[in-house]
Amino acid sequence: MDPEFDDFTPSRIVMPARLRLLRKLREKADKSREAVRANDELPREAQRDNDALQARWRAEVARAEEEAMAIVRETLGIGQYSVLHMIREGGYESWFQLRSANLMRDFAFNREAWYFDGTLLKKDKSLGAGSRRGGMGFKIAFMERRRLDGHWERVRPIER
């Protein structure tokens, strides 16, 4: 049985003003990352305070992730530490506990997509003590989350 896929494209489910803010935060974080990289390439005596640059970059990435998680919570009804089962078009399947969400650029089609990052579940679908990281970038997918009582609930986008 093939799952029924839903369209989670950011431009369809997020209000334009929130999407602009999220894009601006991502661009700001990317510029800070480039500043850190450029500083690392300079000779040692010419480098600026690398710790301050990295701290600013981490703060900007955290702010962008906070905004993305707030949008995901409002539009999909899932939050940090939700246990998700996702199947992307093409058959890629993943089971993980959500840690962060972010907006990414889908270079194949030059559109935005979501990237969910988290901790992979064990083979028996339980949370483990391991730190195996995983995630999925997607626009169109089948998604369900595990409720506290152990049942799985379909996640569908809330149209704006």
Steps between C-alpha positions, in 0.01 A plus 500: 500500500645834394455785748310811404746789481429856614654823373697669781661764274580799726342755264168308519471461877681805645373856493715718270614737779619210720673340203682826419615526862627142495684558171658816643616312811647220286684752278639676807624169642656407164685834485634446852617151403681647199664761726628220727634306201667809350658579838635143529674535163695810606852470644499452877619854581233659276205306643234677701350353817383166364311406819282810473426432132407138572282601795312748280458235228366243749257755646366587154460133405318437830264794435420370150436150637275639776291686241482193275391279793232756594367490144505118494318490835229738372453357151554127561423459868830328580773627726848425614547139621200373302559150365445499124468245223554655158501370146620733229415472132742253351454256788755630754365422848620616840394458864642763737441727796483861378767730644494797264340625180639734244434642158737382229546572132413209269770550240350252252189712449619831654217501755486497876444183695492396866784319670416311818795386711482254785612184672430175315287235669624147563380210281218422744384866460593596855714789614856400570791632699711523185567825328441395140388815325273500200240704328330574177464783254158505335221692333259217422482213748287267707540587867361360822588554864483270798261608772575442867262204509708327228259551211610666179322811375521637146654848471345719234587859410261773610430705189535875548 
